[in-house]
C-alpha cells in the first residue's frame, strides 16, 4: 500500500487541526492534555504538559508586564498578573518575537470588567504600545526644515509628507499622556485630573522615544498628514476641531519632533 502524501491537503488539514488543539490546550488550563502527548516511556504526560503549559503562561504574562510597565504599576502586580492570565487564555502569540505580543491588549482592557473604573487604562496601554513600536521602528533621518522653506508659499498647501516609521498619534478622552509620563518617570499622580482629554505624539528622532502632549487640533492635523493628506487638507481637519488652531506652531513642532522624513510632491 502506498504511503499517504505528507503534503496532501488532507495531511495539511490534520496538522493544522492538531496544532490548533495543542496551542489551545497550551493556554487554557481547563482543557485536557492533547492526544499524542506522551513521555519518554510512552505513557501519558499530563504533569509534564501542565508544567510546560504553566511555563508558557508565565512567560507571556511576564512579557506583558514588560511591554506595559505603566499599566502594571497602576493596577498592582497581583491584579495585573491575574488580568494578564485572562488575556493570555484568549490571545495566542502571532509572532515568535515576544515584544510583539499583546498588540490588542488595550482593546482587551476596554472590556475587562474588573478594571472598568480605571477609564484611562486602555489609552495608557495604547501609549505604551505606541512607545514600544516607536522604539523598534526603523531608523530614518528627520525632515530638514530647509526643504520645507525652499517651497514657494503658494505651493505649501499642496505638499504631502512621509511619516517617520516611529511616528504615532494617540488620542484620548482622558489624561492618558500625563498619567503615562508621570508613571514612567515615577512622579506623583495625585495632581493629575484623569478627566481632562489629552492627545499625544510619539516619535523617535534619534535614539530615545519621546512622548509629547499635543495642543487642541494638532492630533487631527498630524494624523491627517500621516494618512497622506496635503498640508492644506490637514489644516482644515485641525480647524474643524479647534478654530484657534495655530498652523505655524504645529509645523514648527512637527519639525522639531522629527515626525516626518520627507516632502512628497503633489500628484
C-alpha positions as CSV (number, residue, x, y, z in Angstrom):
1,X,0.0,0.0,0.0
2,X,1.5,3.4,-0.9
3,X,2.2,5.8,1.9
4,X,0.0,8.9,2.2
5,X,1.4,12.1,0.7
6,X,2.6,14.3,3.7
7,X,2.0,17.4,1.5
8,X,-1.6,16.5,0.6
9,X,-4.5,18.7,1.6
10,X,-5.8,16.1,4.0
11,X,-2.4,15.8,5.7
12,X,-2.1,19.6,6.0
13,X,-5.6,19.8,7.5
14,X,-4.7,17.1,10.1
15,X,-1.5,19.0,11.0
16,X,-3.5,22.3,11.3
17,X,-6.2,20.8,13.5
18,X,-3.6,19.0,15.7
19,X,-1.5,22.2,16.1
20,X,-4.7,24.2,16.8
21,X,-5.7,21.8,19.6
22,X,-2.2,21.8,21.0
23,X,-1.9,25.6,21.1
24,X,-5.5,26.0,22.5
25,X,-4.8,23.5,25.3
26,X,-1.4,25.1,25.9
27,X,-3.1,28.4,27.0
28,X,-6.2,27.0,28.7
29,X,-5.7,25.0,31.9
30,X,-9.3,23.8,31.7
31,X,-8.5,21.8,28.6
32,X,-7.2,18.2,28.8
33,X,-3.7,17.2,27.6
34,X,-3.9,16.8,23.8
35,X,-3.9,13.3,22.4
36,X,-0.5,12.1,21.5
37,X,1.4,13.9,24.2
38,X,3.4,11.2,25.9
39,X,6.6,11.0,28.0
40,X,9.9,9.2,27.2
41,X,8.3,5.9,28.4
42,X,5.3,6.2,26.1
43,X,2.9,6.9,29.0
44,X,0.6,9.9,29.3
45,X,2.4,13.1,30.2
46,X,-0.3,15.2,31.9
47,X,2.0,16.5,34.6
48,X,4.8,17.3,32.1
49,X,2.3,19.1,29.9
50,X,0.9,21.1,32.8
51,X,4.5,22.2,33.8
52,X,5.1,23.3,30.2
53,X,1.8,25.0,29.9
54,X,2.4,26.9,33.1
55,X,5.9,28.0,31.9
56,X,4.4,29.3,28.6
57,X,1.7,31.3,30.5
58,X,4.2,32.7,32.9
59,X,6.5,33.8,30.0
60,X,3.6,35.5,28.2
61,X,2.4,37.2,31.4
62,X,5.9,38.4,32.1
63,X,6.2,39.7,28.5
64,X,3.0,41.8,29.0
65,X,4.4,43.2,32.3
66,X,7.5,44.4,30.4
67,X,5.6,45.8,27.5
68,X,3.1,47.6,29.7
69,X,5.0,48.7,32.8
70,X,2.8,51.7,33.5
71,X,-0.4,49.7,33.4
72,X,1.4,47.1,35.6
73,X,2.2,49.7,38.2
74,X,-1.2,51.4,38.0
75,X,-3.1,48.3,38.9
76,X,-0.5,46.5,41.0
77,X,1.3,43.2,40.5
78,X,-1.3,40.8,41.7
79,X,-4.1,42.4,39.8
80,X,-2.0,42.7,36.6
81,X,-0.9,39.1,36.6
82,X,-4.5,37.9,37.1
83,X,-5.7,40.2,34.4
84,X,-2.9,39.1,32.1
85,X,-3.6,35.4,32.6
86,X,-7.2,36.1,31.4
87,X,-5.8,37.8,28.3
88,X,-3.3,35.0,27.6
89,X,-6.0,32.4,27.7
90,X,-7.8,34.0,24.7
91,X,-4.9,35.5,22.7
92,X,-2.2,33.3,21.2
93,X,1.1,34.9,20.1
94,X,1.1,35.8,16.4
95,X,4.9,36.3,16.2
96,X,7.9,34.4,17.7
97,X,9.1,37.8,18.9
98,X,7.7,38.3,22.4
99,X,7.8,42.1,22.2
100,X,5.1,41.9,19.5
101,X,2.7,40.1,21.8
102,X,-0.3,41.9,23.2
103,X,-0.8,44.4,20.4
104,X,-4.5,44.4,21.2
105,X,-4.2,44.5,24.9
106,X,-5.7,47.9,25.1
107,X,-8.9,46.7,23.4
108,X,-9.0,43.8,25.9
109,X,-8.8,46.3,28.8
110,X,-11.8,48.2,27.5
111,X,-13.9,45.1,28.0
112,X,-12.3,43.9,31.2
113,X,-14.9,44.5,33.8
114,X,-12.8,44.4,37.0
115,X,-10.7,47.4,35.6
116,X,-13.7,49.4,34.3
117,X,-13.3,52.1,37.0
118,X,-9.8,52.9,35.6
119,X,-11.3,54.5,32.5
120,X,-8.0,55.9,31.3
121,X,-6.2,52.5,31.4
122,X,-6.8,51.4,27.8
123,X,-5.4,54.7,26.5
124,X,-2.4,54.4,28.7
125,X,-1.9,50.9,27.2
126,X,-2.2,52.4,23.7
127,X,0.6,54.9,24.5
128,X,2.8,52.1,25.9
129,X,2.2,50.1,22.7
130,X,3.0,53.1,20.6
131,X,6.1,53.8,22.6
132,X,7.3,50.2,22.1
133,X,6.5,50.2,18.4
134,X,8.4,53.5,18.0
135,X,11.4,52.1,19.9
136,X,11.6,49.2,17.4
137,X,10.7,51.2,14.3
138,X,13.3,51.6,11.5
139,X,15.8,54.5,11.7
140,X,15.2,57.4,9.3
141,X,16.6,60.9,9.1
142,X,14.0,63.6,10.1
143,X,12.8,66.2,7.6
144,X,15.3,69.0,7.1
145,X,13.4,72.3,7.8
146,X,15.3,73.8,4.9
147,X,13.5,71.5,2.5
148,X,10.2,73.0,3.6
149,X,11.5,76.5,3.5
150,X,12.6,76.0,-0.1
151,X,9.0,75.5,-1.3
152,X,7.1,78.5,-2.7
153,X,4.4,79.8,-0.3
154,X,1.6,79.4,-2.8
155,X,2.6,75.7,-3.2
156,X,2.8,74.8,0.5
157,X,-0.8,73.8,0.9
158,X,-0.5,71.0,-1.8
159,X,2.5,69.3,-0.1
160,X,2.3,65.8,1.4
161,X,4.7,64.4,3.9
162,X,6.2,61.0,4.6
163,X,5.8,60.0,8.2
164,X,8.8,58.8,10.2
165,X,8.5,55.0,10.8
166,X,8.3,55.7,14.6
167,X,5.6,58.4,14.4
168,X,2.4,57.6,16.3
169,X,-0.6,59.8,17.2
170,X,-2.7,58.7,20.2
171,X,-5.9,60.5,21.1
172,X,-7.6,60.1,24.5
173,X,-10.7,61.4,26.2
174,X,-8.6,61.2,29.4
175,X,-5.3,62.5,30.7
176,X,-3.5,59.4,29.4
177,X,-0.4,61.3,28.4
178,X,0.1,62.9,31.8
179,X,-0.6,59.6,33.6
180,X,1.7,57.6,31.3
181,X,4.5,60.1,31.6
182,X,4.3,60.6,35.3
183,X,4.1,56.8,35.9
184,X,7.1,56.1,33.7
185,X,9.2,58.8,35.5
186,X,8.0,57.9,39.0
187,X,6.3,61.2,39.5
188,X,3.3,61.8,41.8
189,X,-0.1,61.2,40.1
190,X,-2.2,63.0,42.7
191,X,-2.2,66.3,40.9
192,X,-3.5,64.9,37.6
193,X,-7.1,65.2,36.7
194,X,-7.9,62.0,34.7
195,X,-11.0,63.6,33.1
196,X,-9.0,66.1,31.1
197,X,-8.7,64.9,27.5
198,X,-5.2,64.7,26.1
199,X,-3.7,63.8,22.7
200,X,-0.1,62.5,22.4
201,X,2.6,62.4,19.7
202,X,5.1,59.6,19.9
203,X,8.4,60.0,18.0
204,X,12.0,58.8,17.9
205,X,14.1,61.5,16.3
206,X,17.4,59.9,17.3
207,X,17.7,57.0,19.8
208,X,15.2,58.0,22.5
209,X,11.5,57.7,22.2
210,X,9.7,60.9,23.1
211,X,6.0,61.4,24.0
212,X,4.6,64.9,23.7
213,X,1.2,66.3,24.8
214,X,-0.4,67.9,21.8
215,X,-2.4,71.2,21.8
216,X,-6.0,71.2,20.6
217,X,-6.3,70.4,16.9
218,X,-2.7,69.2,16.5
219,X,-3.6,65.5,16.6
220,X,-6.1,65.9,13.8
221,X,-3.5,67.9,11.8
222,X,-0.7,65.3,12.3
223,X,-2.9,62.3,11.8
224,X,-4.2,63.8,8.5
225,X,-0.6,64.2,7.3
226,X,0.3,60.7,8.4
227,X,-2.7,59.4,6.4
228,X,-1.4,61.1,3.3
229,X,-3.4,64.2,3.1
230,X,-2.0,67.5,1.9
231,X,-0.9,70.3,4.3
232,X,-4.0,72.3,3.3
233,X,-6.3,69.4,4.0
234,X,-4.6,68.6,7.3
235,X,-5.0,72.3,8.4
236,X,-8.7,72.1,7.5
237,X,-9.1,69.0,9.6
238,X,-7.4,70.7,12.6
239,X,-9.6,73.9,12.3
240,X,-12.7,71.7,12.2
241,X,-12.0,70.6,15.8
242,X,-10.1,73.7,17.0
243,X,-11.0,77.1,15.5
244,X,-7.9,78.8,17.0
245,X,-5.5,76.1,15.7
246,X,-2.0,77.6,15.2
247,X,-0.7,76.2,11.9
248,X,2.7,77.8,12.1
249,X,3.3,76.5,15.6
250,X,2.1,73.0,14.6
251,X,4.5,72.9,11.7
252,X,7.4,74.0,13.9
253,X,6.5,71.4,16.5
254,X,6.3,68.6,13.9
255,X,9.7,69.5,12.5
256,X,11.3,69.7,16.0
257,X,9.9,66.3,16.9
258,X,11.1,64.7,13.7
259,X,7.7,63.3,12.9
260,X,8.3,63.3,9.2
261,X,11.2,62.4,6.9
262,X,10.5,63.9,3.5
263,X,8.2,66.0,1.4
264,X,6.4,64.3,-1.5
265,X,5.4,66.4,-4.5
266,X,1.7,66.8,-5.3
267,X,0.0,64.2,-7.5
